[in-house]
């Protein structure tokens, strides 16, 4: 629920700041994701074996947390720097994603384990709840 609220707050800010087209939202979202995870959302979906499904629904807890950090950081930067228009918001998106990316790198270094994974949250939980047969 909080992830949805953070995303909505970000898109509301973008709208207030002159980002109007669906294509621009997709580019800004990809900018955050690439700076956070080192890959585009389309590549992240491929890694998880997704086609038309919503990537967020299939993220692990950590992937979702770092997505939220990148989006919340982007919102804060856009507001504090009064980013206007697509270009300035793209810069804020990259900076917000870098904050989450730096945090991800720090966790990976300390834990010795990558955050981005093939693991599919919905499939794992469905198997645990005996809704899907194990593969």
DSSP file (Angstrom, degrees, kcal/mol; ACC not computed):
  #  RESIDUE AA STRUCTURE BP1 BP2  ACC     N-H-->O    O-->H-N    N-H-->O    O-->H-N    TCO  KAPPA ALPHA  PHI   PSI    X-CA   Y-CA   Z-CA
    1    1 A X     >        0   0    0      0, 0.0     4,-2.0     0, 0.0     5,-0.1   0.000 360.0 360.0 360.0 -43.3    0.0    0.0    0.0
    2    2 A X  H  >  +     0   0    0      1,-0.2     4,-2.6     2,-0.2     5,-0.2   0.878 360.0  56.7 -66.2 -35.3    2.8    2.4    0.9
    3    3 A X  H  > S+     0   0    0      1,-0.2     4,-2.1     2,-0.2    -1,-0.2   0.893 107.1  48.7 -61.1 -39.3    4.5    1.6   -2.4
    4    4 A X  H  > S+     0   0    0      2,-0.2     4,-2.5     1,-0.2    -1,-0.2   0.905 111.2  50.3 -65.7 -42.1    1.4    2.7   -4.3
    5    5 A X  H  X S+     0   0    0     -4,-2.0     4,-2.4     2,-0.2    -2,-0.2   0.897 110.3  49.4 -64.3 -40.6    1.2    5.9   -2.3
    6    6 A X  H  X S+     0   0    0     -4,-2.6     4,-2.0     2,-0.2    -1,-0.2   0.909 112.4  47.9 -65.4 -42.0    4.8    6.7   -2.9
    7    7 A X  H  X S+     0   0    0     -4,-2.1     4,-2.6     2,-0.2    -2,-0.2   0.910 112.0  49.7 -64.1 -42.3    4.4    6.1   -6.7
    8    8 A X  H  X S+     0   0    0     -4,-2.5     4,-2.4     1,-0.2    -2,-0.2   0.897 108.9  52.0 -64.7 -40.7    1.2    8.2   -6.7
    9    9 A X  H  X S+     0   0    0     -4,-2.4     4,-2.0     2,-0.2    -1,-0.2   0.913 111.2  48.7 -61.1 -42.2    2.9   11.1   -4.9
   10   10 A X  H  X S+     0   0    0     -4,-2.0     4,-2.6     2,-0.2    -2,-0.2   0.945 112.1  46.3 -63.0 -49.6    5.7   11.0   -7.5
   11   11 A X  H  X S+     0   0    0     -4,-2.6     4,-2.3     1,-0.2    -1,-0.2   0.855 110.7  53.9 -66.3 -32.8    3.4   11.0  -10.5
   12   12 A X  H  X S+     0   0    0     -4,-2.4     4,-2.4    -5,-0.2    -1,-0.2   0.912 109.5  48.4 -64.0 -41.8    1.4   13.8   -9.0
   13   13 A X  H  X S+     0   0    0     -4,-2.0     4,-1.8     2,-0.2    -2,-0.2   0.928 110.0  51.7 -63.0 -44.8    4.6   15.8   -8.6
   14   14 A X  H  <>S+     0   0    0     -4,-2.6     5,-2.9     1,-0.2    -2,-0.2   0.925 110.0  49.3 -58.1 -43.5    5.5   15.1  -12.2
   15   15 A X  H ><5S+     0   0    0     -4,-2.3     3,-1.5     1,-0.2    -1,-0.2   0.931 111.1  48.8 -62.0 -45.4    2.2   16.2  -13.4
   16   16 A X  H 3<5S+     0   0    0     -4,-2.4    -1,-0.2     1,-0.3    -2,-0.2   0.795 110.3  54.3 -61.4 -28.3    2.4   19.5  -11.4
   17   17 A X  T 3<5S-     0   0    0     -4,-1.8    68,-3.8    -5,-0.2    -1,-0.3   0.185 127.9 -91.5 -99.1  15.8    5.9   20.0  -12.8
   18   18 A X  T < 5S+     0   0    0     -3,-1.5     2,-0.7     1,-0.3    68,-0.3   0.546  80.3 134.6  93.9   8.3    4.9   19.8  -16.5
   19   19 A X      < +     0   0    0     -5,-2.9    -1,-0.3    66,-0.2    -2,-0.1  -0.825  19.2 148.8 -89.0 117.0    5.3   16.1  -17.2
   20   20 A X        +     0   0    0     -2,-0.7     2,-0.2    -3,-0.1    -1,-0.2   0.740  33.9  85.4-120.7 -36.4    2.2   15.2  -19.2
   21   21 A X     >  -     0   0    0      1,-0.1     4,-1.8     4,-0.0     3,-0.4  -0.474  69.2-132.8 -83.0 143.5    2.8   12.5  -21.7
   22   22 A X  H  > S+     0   0    0      1,-0.2     4,-2.1     2,-0.2     5,-0.2   0.866 108.9  57.5 -56.4 -39.0    2.6    8.8  -20.9
   23   23 A X  H  > S+     0   0    0      1,-0.2     4,-2.2     2,-0.2    -1,-0.2   0.876 104.1  51.8 -62.3 -37.9    5.9    8.3  -22.8
   24   24 A X  H  > S+     0   0    0     -3,-0.4     4,-2.6     2,-0.2     5,-0.2   0.904 107.7  51.8 -66.2 -40.9    7.6   10.8  -20.5
   25   25 A X  H  X S+     0   0    0     -4,-1.8     4,-2.5     1,-0.2    -2,-0.2   0.913 110.3  49.6 -60.0 -42.3    6.4    9.0  -17.4
   26   26 A X  H  X S+     0   0    0     -4,-2.1     4,-2.4     2,-0.2    -2,-0.2   0.906 111.4  48.2 -64.5 -41.6    7.8    5.7  -18.8
   27   27 A X  H  X S+     0   0    0     -4,-2.2     4,-2.0     2,-0.2    -2,-0.2   0.921 113.2  47.1 -65.0 -44.3   11.1    7.3  -19.6
   28   28 A X  H  X S+     0   0    0     -4,-2.6     4,-2.0     2,-0.2    -2,-0.2   0.901 112.2  50.3 -65.4 -40.8   11.4    8.9  -16.1
   29   29 A X  H  X S+     0   0    0     -4,-2.5     4,-2.4    -5,-0.2    -1,-0.2   0.916 110.9  49.0 -61.9 -43.7   10.4    5.6  -14.5
   30   30 A X  H  X S+     0   0    0     -4,-2.4     4,-2.8     1,-0.2     5,-0.2   0.856 107.3  56.2 -64.5 -35.1   13.0    3.8  -16.5
   31   31 A X  H  X S+     0   0    0     -4,-2.0     4,-1.9     2,-0.2    -1,-0.2   0.922 109.8  44.8 -62.3 -45.1   15.6    6.4  -15.5
   32   32 A X  H  X S+     0   0    0     -4,-2.0     4,-2.1     2,-0.2    -2,-0.2   0.946 115.2  47.8 -63.1 -48.8   15.0    5.7  -11.8
   33   33 A X  H  X>S+     0   0    0     -4,-2.4     4,-3.4     1,-0.2     6,-0.6   0.898 110.9  50.0 -61.8 -42.9   15.0    1.9  -12.3
   34   34 A X  H  X5S+     0   0    0     -4,-2.8     4,-1.7     1,-0.2    -1,-0.2   0.900 113.7  45.2 -65.7 -39.9   18.2    1.9  -14.3
   35   35 A X  H  <5S+     0   0    0     -4,-1.9    -1,-0.2    -5,-0.2    -2,-0.2   0.827 119.1  44.0 -71.3 -30.2   20.0    4.1  -11.7
   36   36 A X  H  <5S+     0   0    0     -4,-2.1    -2,-0.2    -5,-0.2    -3,-0.2   0.935 133.0  13.7 -77.3 -49.0   18.6    1.9   -8.9
   37   37 A X  H  <5S-     0   0    0     -4,-3.4    -3,-0.2     2,-0.3    -2,-0.2   0.547  94.5-117.4-110.5 -11.1   19.1   -1.6  -10.3
   38   38 A X  S  <<S+     0   0    0     -4,-1.7     2,-0.3    -5,-0.6    -4,-0.2   0.648  87.6  78.5  79.1  13.4   21.5   -1.2  -13.3
   39   39 A X  S    S-     0   0    0     -6,-0.6    -2,-0.3    -9,-0.1    -1,-0.2  -0.993  81.6-107.1-151.1 153.8   18.9   -2.4  -15.7
   40   40 A X     >  -     0   0    0     -2,-0.3     4,-2.4     1,-0.1     3,-0.5  -0.363  36.9-109.4 -74.2 156.0   15.8   -1.1  -17.5
   41   41 A X  H  > S+     0   0    0      1,-0.2     4,-2.5     2,-0.2     5,-0.2   0.868 119.9  56.0 -54.5 -37.1   12.3   -2.3  -16.4
   42   42 A X  H  > S+     0   0    0      1,-0.2     4,-1.8     2,-0.2    -1,-0.2   0.887 109.7  45.2 -64.2 -37.5   12.0   -4.3  -19.6
   43   43 A X  H  > S+     0   0    0     -3,-0.5     4,-2.3     2,-0.2    -2,-0.2   0.857 110.9  53.4 -72.3 -35.4   15.2   -6.2  -18.8
   44   44 A X  H  X S+     0   0    0     -4,-2.4     4,-1.5     2,-0.2    -2,-0.2   0.902 108.8  50.0 -64.0 -41.3   14.1   -6.7  -15.2
   45   45 A X  H  <>S+     0   0    0     -4,-2.5     5,-3.0    -5,-0.2     4,-0.5   0.910 109.9  50.6 -63.6 -42.4   10.9   -8.2  -16.5
   46   46 A X  H ><5S+     0   0    0     -4,-1.8     3,-1.4     1,-0.2    -2,-0.2   0.919 106.5  55.0 -61.4 -43.2   12.8  -10.5  -18.8
   47   47 A X  H 3<5S+     0   0    0     -4,-2.3    -1,-0.2     1,-0.3    -2,-0.2   0.867 111.5  44.4 -57.2 -37.9   15.0  -11.7  -16.0
   48   48 A X  T 3<5S-     0   0    0     -4,-1.5    -1,-0.3    -5,-0.1    -2,-0.2   0.458 116.5-114.6 -87.4  -1.9   11.9  -12.6  -14.0
   49   49 A X  T < 5 +     0   0    0     -3,-1.4     2,-0.3    -4,-0.5    -3,-0.2   0.809  65.1 148.4  74.5  29.9   10.3  -14.3  -17.0
   50   50 A X      < +     0   0    0     -5,-3.0    -1,-0.2     1,-0.2    -2,-0.1  -0.655  24.4 173.3 -97.5 153.4    7.5  -11.8  -17.2
   51   51 A X  S    S-     0   0    0     -2,-0.3    -1,-0.2     3,-0.0    -6,-0.1   0.598  79.2  -7.1-118.1 -78.3    5.7  -10.7  -20.3
   52   52 A X  S    S+     0   0    0      2,-0.1     3,-0.1    -7,-0.0    -2,-0.1   0.482 102.5 113.6-101.2  -4.5    2.7   -8.5  -19.8
   53   53 A X  S    S-     0   0    0      1,-0.1     2,-0.5    -8,-0.1    -3,-0.1  -0.214  79.3 -95.9 -68.4 158.1    2.5   -8.8  -16.0
   54   54 A X    >>  -     0   0    0      1,-0.2     4,-0.6     2,-0.0     3,-0.5  -0.643  28.4-146.3 -75.3 121.8    3.2   -5.9  -13.7
   55   55 A X  H >> S+     0   0    0     -2,-0.5     3,-1.7     1,-0.2     4,-0.5   0.893  95.0  58.6 -57.6 -44.2    6.8   -6.0  -12.6
   56   56 A X  H >4 S+     0   0    0      1,-0.3     3,-1.1     2,-0.2    -1,-0.2   0.859  98.7  59.3 -57.2 -36.6    6.1   -4.6   -9.1
   57   57 A X  H <4 S+     0   0    0     -3,-0.5    -1,-0.3     1,-0.2    65,-0.2   0.726 111.1  42.1 -63.9 -20.7    3.7   -7.4   -8.4
   58   58 A X  H << S+     0   0    0     -3,-1.7    63,-2.1    -4,-0.6    -1,-0.2   0.362  88.9 113.8-110.4   2.6    6.6   -9.9   -8.9
   59   59 A X    <<  -     0   0    0     -3,-1.1    61,-0.1    -4,-0.5    57,-0.0  -0.419  67.6-116.8 -74.7 150.3    9.4   -8.0   -7.2
   60   60 A X     >  -     0   0    0     59,-0.2     4,-2.3    55,-0.1     5,-0.2  -0.286  37.7 -97.4 -71.5 170.1   11.0   -9.4   -4.0
   61   61 A X  H  > S+     0   0    0      1,-0.2     4,-2.5     2,-0.2     5,-0.2   0.929 125.6  47.3 -56.8 -46.4   10.7   -7.4   -0.8
   62   62 A X  H  > S+     0   0    0      2,-0.2     4,-2.6     1,-0.2     5,-0.2   0.902 109.7  52.0 -66.5 -40.5   14.1   -5.8   -1.3
   63   63 A X  H  > S+     0   0    0     52,-0.2     4,-1.9     1,-0.2    -1,-0.2   0.924 112.7  46.3 -60.0 -42.8   13.5   -5.0   -5.0
   64   64 A X  H  X S+     0   0    0     -4,-2.3     4,-2.6     2,-0.2    -2,-0.2   0.900 110.9  52.1 -66.6 -41.4   10.3   -3.2   -4.0
   65   65 A X  H  X S+     0   0    0     -4,-2.5     4,-2.3     1,-0.2    -2,-0.2   0.913 111.4  46.2 -62.2 -43.3   11.9   -1.4   -1.1
   66   66 A X  H  X S+     0   0    0     -4,-2.6     4,-2.3     2,-0.2    -1,-0.2   0.843 110.6  53.6 -71.2 -31.2   14.7    0.0   -3.3
   67   67 A X  H  X S+     0   0    0     -4,-1.9     4,-2.3    -5,-0.2    -2,-0.2   0.937 110.5  47.3 -62.3 -46.3   12.1    0.9   -6.0
   68   68 A X  H  X S+     0   0    0     -4,-2.6     4,-3.0     1,-0.2     5,-0.3   0.897 110.6  51.9 -62.1 -41.2   10.3    2.9   -3.3
   69   69 A X  H  X S+     0   0    0     -4,-2.3     4,-2.6     1,-0.2     5,-0.2   0.923 110.3  48.6 -62.1 -44.4   13.5    4.5   -2.1
   70   70 A X  H  X S+     0   0    0     -4,-2.3     4,-2.0     2,-0.2    -2,-0.2   0.901 115.1  44.4 -62.1 -41.9   14.3    5.6   -5.7
   71   71 A X  H  X S+     0   0    0     -4,-2.3     4,-2.3     2,-0.2    -2,-0.2   0.911 114.7  47.2 -71.7 -42.4   10.9    7.1   -6.2
   72   72 A X  H  X S+     0   0    0     -4,-3.0     4,-2.3     2,-0.2    -2,-0.2   0.898 113.4  49.6 -65.3 -39.7   10.7    8.8   -2.8
   73   73 A X  H  X S+     0   0    0     -4,-2.6     4,-2.5    -5,-0.3    -2,-0.2   0.902 110.0  51.2 -64.7 -41.3   14.2   10.2   -3.4
   74   74 A X  H  X S+     0   0    0     -4,-2.0     4,-2.8    -5,-0.2     5,-0.2   0.918 109.7  49.7 -61.9 -44.1   13.2   11.5   -6.8
   75   75 A X  H  X S+     0   0    0     -4,-2.3     4,-2.4     1,-0.2     5,-0.2   0.942 111.8  48.5 -59.7 -47.9   10.1   13.2   -5.4
   76   76 A X  H  X S+     0   0    0     -4,-2.3     4,-2.7     1,-0.2     5,-0.2   0.909 113.6  46.3 -60.4 -44.0   12.1   14.9   -2.7
   77   77 A X  H  X S+     0   0    0     -4,-2.5     4,-2.6     2,-0.2     6,-0.2   0.923 111.9  50.7 -65.9 -44.7   14.8   16.1   -5.2
   78   78 A X  H  <>S+     0   0    0     -4,-2.8     5,-2.3    -5,-0.2     4,-0.4   0.906 115.0  43.7 -60.3 -42.1   12.2   17.3   -7.7
   79   79 A X  H ><5S+     0   0    0     -4,-2.4     3,-0.8    -5,-0.2    -2,-0.2   0.950 116.1  45.4 -67.9 -50.2   10.4   19.3   -4.9
   80   80 A X  H 3<5S+     0   0    0     -4,-2.7    -2,-0.2     1,-0.3    -1,-0.2   0.836 120.7  39.1 -67.0 -32.7   13.5   20.7   -3.3
   81   81 A X  T 3<5S-     0   0    0     -4,-2.6    -1,-0.3    -5,-0.2    -2,-0.2   0.430 105.4-129.0 -94.4   0.9   15.1   21.7   -6.6
   82   82 A X  T < 5 -     0   0    0     -3,-0.8    -3,-0.2    -4,-0.4    -4,-0.1   0.910  31.5-159.2  50.8  48.5   11.7   22.8   -8.0
   83   83 A X      < -     0   0    0     -5,-2.3     2,-0.4    -6,-0.2    -1,-0.2  -0.353   9.4-168.3 -59.8 130.6   12.3   20.7  -11.1
   84   84 A X     >  +     0   0    0     -3,-0.1     4,-0.7    -2,-0.1   -66,-0.2  -0.981  43.7   0.8-125.8 136.1   10.2   22.0  -14.0
   85   85 A X  H  > S-     0   0    0    -68,-3.8     4,-1.7    -2,-0.4   -66,-0.2   0.002  95.8 -62.9  79.5 173.1    9.5   20.2  -17.3
   86   86 A X  H  > S+     0   0    0    -68,-0.3     4,-2.2     1,-0.2     5,-0.2   0.913 126.8  52.7 -63.7 -47.3   10.8   16.9  -18.6
   87   87 A X  H  > S+     0   0    0      1,-0.2     4,-1.8     2,-0.2    -1,-0.2   0.922 111.9  43.5 -60.1 -48.0   14.5   17.6  -18.7
   88   88 A X  H  X S+     0   0    0     -4,-0.7     4,-2.1     1,-0.2    -1,-0.2   0.874 115.0  50.1 -67.3 -36.1   14.8   18.8  -15.1
   89   89 A X  H  X S+     0   0    0     -4,-1.7     4,-2.3     2,-0.2    -1,-0.2   0.811 106.6  55.6 -72.6 -28.5   12.6   15.9  -13.8
   90   90 A X  H  X S+     0   0    0     -4,-2.2     4,-2.2     2,-0.2    -2,-0.2   0.896 107.9  48.9 -67.0 -39.6   14.8   13.5  -15.8
   91   91 A X  H  X S+     0   0    0     -4,-1.8     4,-2.3     2,-0.2    -2,-0.2   0.922 111.9  48.6 -64.4 -43.9   17.8   14.8  -13.9
   92   92 A X  H  X S+     0   0    0     -4,-2.1     4,-2.8     1,-0.2    -2,-0.2   0.882 109.6  53.4 -62.4 -38.8   15.9   14.4  -10.6
   93   93 A X  H  X S+     0   0    0     -4,-2.3     4,-2.4     2,-0.2    -2,-0.2   0.910 109.7  47.3 -63.8 -42.6   14.9   10.9  -11.6
   94   94 A X  H  X S+     0   0    0     -4,-2.2     4,-2.1     2,-0.2    -2,-0.2   0.928 114.0  47.1 -64.3 -44.2   18.5    9.9  -12.3
   95   95 A X  H  X S+     0   0    0     -4,-2.3     4,-1.6     2,-0.2    -2,-0.2   0.906 112.9  48.7 -65.1 -41.8   19.7   11.4   -9.0
   96   96 A X  H  X S+     0   0    0     -4,-2.8     4,-1.6     1,-0.2    -1,-0.2   0.906 112.2  48.8 -64.2 -41.7   16.9    9.8   -7.0
   97   97 A X  H  X S+     0   0    0     -4,-2.4     4,-2.7     1,-0.2    -1,-0.2   0.859 106.6  56.8 -65.1 -35.7   17.6    6.4   -8.6
   98   98 A X  H  X S+     0   0    0     -4,-2.1     4,-2.9     2,-0.2    -1,-0.2   0.870 102.8  54.7 -64.3 -36.4   21.3    6.9   -7.8
   99   99 A X  H  X S+     0   0    0     -4,-1.6     4,-2.0     2,-0.2    -1,-0.2   0.948 112.9  42.1 -60.8 -47.7   20.5    7.3   -4.1
  100  100 A X  H  X S+     0   0    0     -4,-1.6     4,-2.5     2,-0.2    -2,-0.2   0.881 113.7  53.4 -66.2 -37.7   18.7    3.9   -4.2
  101  101 A X  H  X S+     0   0    0     -4,-2.7     4,-2.7     2,-0.2    -2,-0.2   0.903 107.8  49.9 -64.0 -41.6   21.4    2.4   -6.3
  102  102 A X  H  X S+     0   0    0     -4,-2.9     4,-2.2     2,-0.2    -1,-0.2   0.915 112.0  48.1 -62.7 -42.3   24.1    3.4   -3.8
  103  103 A X  H  X S+     0   0    0     -4,-2.0     4,-2.3    -5,-0.2    -2,-0.2   0.895 111.1  51.2 -65.0 -39.9   22.1    1.9   -1.0
  104  104 A X  H  X S+     0   0    0     -4,-2.5     4,-2.8     2,-0.2    -2,-0.2   0.936 109.8  49.4 -62.1 -46.6   21.6   -1.3   -3.0
  105  105 A X  H  X S+     0   0    0     -4,-2.7     4,-2.5     1,-0.2    -2,-0.2   0.908 109.8  51.9 -59.1 -42.3   25.3   -1.5   -3.7
  106  106 A X  H  X S+     0   0    0     -4,-2.2     4,-2.3     2,-0.2    -1,-0.2   0.917 111.4  46.6 -62.2 -43.6   26.0   -1.0    0.0
  107  107 A X  H  X S+     0   0    0     -4,-2.3     4,-3.0     2,-0.2     5,-0.3   0.927 112.0  50.5 -64.5 -43.9   23.6   -3.8    1.0
  108  108 A X  H  X S+     0   0    0     -4,-2.8     4,-2.2     1,-0.2     5,-0.4   0.898 111.2  49.0 -61.1 -39.8   25.0   -6.2   -1.6
  109  109 A X  H  < S+     0   0    0     -4,-2.5    -1,-0.2    -5,-0.2    -2,-0.2   0.920 116.4  41.5 -66.1 -43.7   28.6   -5.5   -0.4
  110  110 A X  H  < S+     0   0    0     -4,-2.3    -2,-0.2    -5,-0.2    -1,-0.2   0.858 123.5  37.5 -73.0 -35.7   27.7   -6.1    3.2
  111  111 A X  H  < S-     0   0    0     -4,-3.0    -2,-0.2     2,-0.2    -3,-0.2   0.714  95.4-134.6 -90.6 -21.5   25.4   -9.1    2.6
  112  112 A X  S  < S+     0   0    0     -4,-2.2     2,-0.4    -5,-0.3    -3,-0.2   0.674  71.9 104.4  75.0  16.6   27.4  -10.7   -0.2
  113  113 A X  S    S-     0   0    0     -5,-0.4    -1,-0.2    -6,-0.3    -2,-0.2  -0.991  72.8-116.6-135.6 139.3   24.2  -11.3   -2.1
  114  114 A X        -     0   0    0     -2,-0.4    -9,-0.0     1,-0.1   -10,-0.0  -0.439  12.7-150.5 -71.6 144.2   22.6   -9.5   -5.1
  115  115 A X  S    S+     0   0    0     -2,-0.1     2,-0.3   -53,-0.1   -52,-0.2   0.904  79.8  73.2 -79.8 -46.3   19.3   -7.7   -4.6
  116  116 A X        +     0   0    0    -79,-0.1     2,-0.3   -54,-0.1    -2,-0.1  -0.542  69.3 163.5 -73.4 129.6   18.0   -8.2   -8.2
  117  117 A X        -     0   0    0     -2,-0.3   -57,-0.1     2,-0.2    -2,-0.0  -0.936  54.4-118.3-144.0 165.8   17.0  -11.7   -8.8
  118  118 A X  S    S+     0   0    0     -2,-0.3    -1,-0.1     2,-0.1    -2,-0.0   0.653  76.3 122.2 -73.2 -17.3   15.1  -14.1  -11.0
  119  119 A X        -     0   0    0      1,-0.1     2,-0.6     4,-0.0    -2,-0.2  -0.191  55.6-148.2 -53.8 134.8   12.9  -14.8   -8.0
  120  120 A X     >  -     0   0    0      1,-0.2     4,-2.8   -61,-0.1     5,-0.3  -0.925   1.7-153.9-113.7 110.0    9.3  -14.1   -8.6
  121  121 A X  H  > S+     0   0    0    -63,-2.1     4,-2.4    -2,-0.6     5,-0.2   0.871  92.9  47.1 -52.6 -47.7    7.4  -12.9   -5.5
  122  122 A X  H  > S+     0   0    0    -65,-0.2     4,-2.2     1,-0.2    -1,-0.2   0.907 114.6  46.3 -65.8 -41.3    3.9  -14.1   -6.6
  123  123 A X  H  > S+     0   0    0      2,-0.2     4,-2.4     1,-0.2     5,-0.2   0.924 112.7  49.7 -66.5 -43.4    5.1  -17.5   -7.8
  124  124 A X  H  X S+     0   0    0     -4,-2.8     4,-2.3     1,-0.2    -2,-0.2   0.929 114.6  44.4 -61.4 -45.7    7.2  -18.1   -4.6
  125  125 A X  H  X S+     0   0    0     -4,-2.4     4,-1.7    -5,-0.3    -1,-0.2   0.853 111.1  53.6 -69.1 -34.7    4.2  -17.1   -2.4
  126  126 A X  H  <>S+     0   0    0     -4,-2.2     5,-3.8    -5,-0.2     6,-0.9   0.905 110.7  47.0 -66.0 -40.1    1.8  -19.2   -4.5
  127  127 A X  H ><5S+     0   0    0     -4,-2.4     3,-1.7     3,-0.2    -2,-0.2   0.925 110.9  51.7 -65.1 -44.7    4.0  -22.3   -4.1
  128  128 A X  H 3<5S+     0   0    0     -4,-2.3    -1,-0.2     1,-0.3    -2,-0.2   0.838 112.2  46.2 -61.2 -31.5    4.3  -21.6   -0.4
  129  129 A X  T 3<5S-     0   0    0     -4,-1.7    -1,-0.3    -5,-0.1    -2,-0.2   0.353 116.9-117.3 -92.2   6.3    0.6  -21.4   -0.1
  130  130 A X  T < 5S+     0   0    0     -3,-1.7    -3,-0.2     2,-0.2    -2,-0.1   0.810  80.8 123.4  62.3  33.0    0.2  -24.6   -2.2
  131  131 A X  S   <S+     0   0    0     -5,-3.8     2,-0.4    -6,-0.2    -4,-0.2   0.733  72.6  35.7 -91.0 -26.1   -1.6  -22.7   -5.0
  132  132 A X  S    S-     0   0    0     -6,-0.9    -1,-0.2    -9,-0.2    -2,-0.2  -0.950  89.3-111.8-124.7 145.7    0.9  -23.7   -7.7
  133  133 A X        -     0   0    0     -2,-0.4    -6,-0.1     1,-0.1     2,-0.1  -0.487  43.9-100.6 -70.4 148.1    2.8  -26.9   -8.1
  134  134 A X              0   0    0      1,-0.1    -1,-0.1    -2,-0.1     0, 0.0  -0.384 360.0 360.0 -66.4 147.2    6.5  -26.6   -7.6
  135  135 A X              0   0    0     -3,-0.1    -1,-0.1    -2,-0.1    -2,-0.0   0.436 360.0 360.0 -87.6 360.0    8.6  -26.4  -10.7
